[in-house]
């Protein structure tokens, strides 16, 4: 079943939206180590870990315990101790993300000129539904309308 979600953003956020997890984490390459974390319930495989400072989202591919998990690809720089920002596995796979803005905004750290629509679409050539990777949008300067199609 298709579902459209419309959001107006005037801040910096991940799309789909991230939420704060429990405890604190650090990363070492592909490894995520948590203290007082709940990875088995909050960050199952298929979820994404978000670093808004680096404009990056990384897919969680394995969870061994509530305190140990692994990323598909490491962040550009390891995450220092902080609250995990998570896009849950059940919300992490939209078919389409569209961004509309009359002003400039940033998409994954790259400036998009106003009036341009940025669209990220999953590749559907194989006959099975490919999903779009999450993005980081900074719309603090001009605001943006975001459409997410699941």
C-alpha positions as CSV (number, residue, x, y, z in Angstrom):
1,X,0.0,0.0,0.0
2,X,1.4,3.4,-1.0
3,X,1.5,6.1,1.6
4,X,2.4,9.7,1.1
5,X,3.8,11.7,4.0
6,X,4.2,15.5,3.6
7,X,6.5,17.5,5.9
8,X,7.5,21.2,6.1
9,X,11.0,21.6,7.3
10,X,12.6,24.7,8.6
11,X,15.5,23.0,10.3
12,X,18.2,20.4,9.7
13,X,16.9,16.8,9.8
14,X,17.1,13.4,8.3
15,X,14.4,12.2,5.9
16,X,12.8,10.0,7.0
17,X,13.0,11.5,10.4
18,X,15.5,10.3,13.0
19,X,14.6,9.9,16.7
20,X,16.9,9.8,19.7
21,X,17.7,6.4,21.1
22,X,18.5,5.3,24.6
23,X,22.0,5.6,26.1
24,X,25.2,6.8,24.4
25,X,27.3,5.4,21.5
26,X,30.6,5.6,19.9
27,X,31.7,4.2,16.5
28,X,34.9,2.6,15.5
29,X,34.8,2.0,11.8
30,X,31.9,-0.3,11.2
31,X,31.4,-1.1,14.9
32,X,28.9,0.6,17.1
33,X,29.4,0.3,20.8
34,X,26.7,1.4,23.2
35,X,26.4,2.2,26.9
36,X,23.0,1.7,28.5
37,X,21.6,1.3,24.9
38,X,18.7,-0.8,23.6
39,X,19.9,-1.8,20.1
40,X,17.8,-5.0,19.9
41,X,14.5,-3.0,20.2
42,X,15.5,0.5,19.0
43,X,18.0,-0.2,16.2
44,X,17.3,-3.5,14.5
45,X,19.2,-4.5,11.3
46,X,17.8,-2.3,8.5
47,X,17.7,0.8,10.7
48,X,19.9,3.8,10.0
49,X,22.3,5.6,12.3
50,X,22.4,9.4,11.6
51,X,25.1,12.0,12.1
52,X,23.6,15.4,11.3
53,X,27.0,17.1,11.8
54,X,28.6,15.1,8.9
55,X,25.4,15.0,6.8
56,X,25.5,11.2,6.8
57,X,23.2,8.2,7.4
58,X,24.6,4.7,7.7
59,X,22.7,1.4,7.5
60,X,22.8,-1.0,10.5
61,X,23.4,-4.5,9.1
62,X,23.8,-6.5,12.3
63,X,22.9,-6.2,15.9
64,X,24.7,-8.7,18.3
65,X,23.4,-7.3,21.6
66,X,21.9,-4.2,23.2
67,X,25.4,-2.7,23.2
68,X,27.1,-4.0,20.0
69,X,26.0,-3.5,16.4
70,X,27.6,-3.0,13.0
71,X,27.3,-0.6,10.1
72,X,27.4,-1.4,6.4
73,X,29.8,1.5,5.7
74,X,31.7,3.5,8.4
75,X,31.1,7.2,8.9
76,X,33.6,9.6,7.4
77,X,34.8,10.2,10.9
78,X,34.0,8.0,14.0
79,X,31.2,9.3,16.2
80,X,32.3,10.5,19.6
81,X,30.2,9.7,22.6
82,X,26.6,10.9,22.2
83,X,23.0,9.9,22.0
84,X,22.2,7.6,19.0
85,X,20.1,9.2,16.3
86,X,18.1,6.4,14.7
87,X,15.8,6.0,11.7
88,X,13.9,2.9,12.6
89,X,14.0,-0.1,10.2
90,X,10.3,0.1,9.6
91,X,10.5,3.8,8.4
92,X,13.9,3.6,6.7
93,X,12.8,2.6,3.2
94,X,10.8,5.1,1.2
95,X,10.3,4.6,-2.6
96,X,10.7,8.3,-3.3
97,X,11.9,11.5,-1.5
98,X,11.0,14.8,-3.1
99,X,12.1,18.2,-1.9
100,X,10.5,21.5,-3.0
101,X,11.9,24.9,-2.0
102,X,11.8,28.4,-3.4
103,X,15.1,29.2,-1.7
104,X,18.4,27.4,-1.3
105,X,18.8,24.4,1.0
106,X,21.3,21.6,1.5
107,X,20.9,18.0,0.6
108,X,23.5,15.7,2.2
109,X,25.8,18.8,2.6
110,X,25.5,19.9,-1.0
111,X,23.7,23.3,-1.8
112,X,20.7,23.0,-4.0
113,X,19.7,26.2,-5.8
114,X,16.2,27.5,-5.0
115,X,13.3,26.6,-7.2
116,X,14.8,23.2,-8.0
117,X,13.2,20.0,-7.0
118,X,15.5,17.3,-5.7
119,X,14.2,13.8,-6.1
120,X,15.7,10.5,-4.9
121,X,14.0,7.4,-6.3
122,X,14.7,3.8,-5.7
123,X,15.8,1.8,-8.8
124,X,13.0,-0.6,-9.9
125,X,14.6,-2.3,-12.9
126,X,14.9,-5.7,-11.4
127,X,11.2,-6.1,-10.8
128,X,11.6,-5.9,-7.1
129,X,11.2,-2.7,-5.2
130,X,14.5,-0.9,-4.5
131,X,14.4,1.6,-1.7
132,X,15.8,5.1,-1.5
133,X,18.5,5.8,1.1
134,X,17.7,8.4,3.8
135,X,19.1,11.9,3.3
136,X,20.0,14.8,5.5
137,X,18.3,18.1,4.6
138,X,19.2,21.5,6.0
139,X,16.3,23.9,5.3
140,X,17.1,26.5,8.0
141,X,17.7,29.2,5.4
142,X,14.5,29.0,3.4
143,X,12.3,26.1,4.4
144,X,11.4,23.2,2.3
145,X,8.4,21.0,1.6
146,X,9.2,17.3,1.7
147,X,7.2,14.4,0.2
148,X,8.0,10.9,1.2
149,X,6.3,8.0,-0.7
150,X,6.4,4.6,0.9
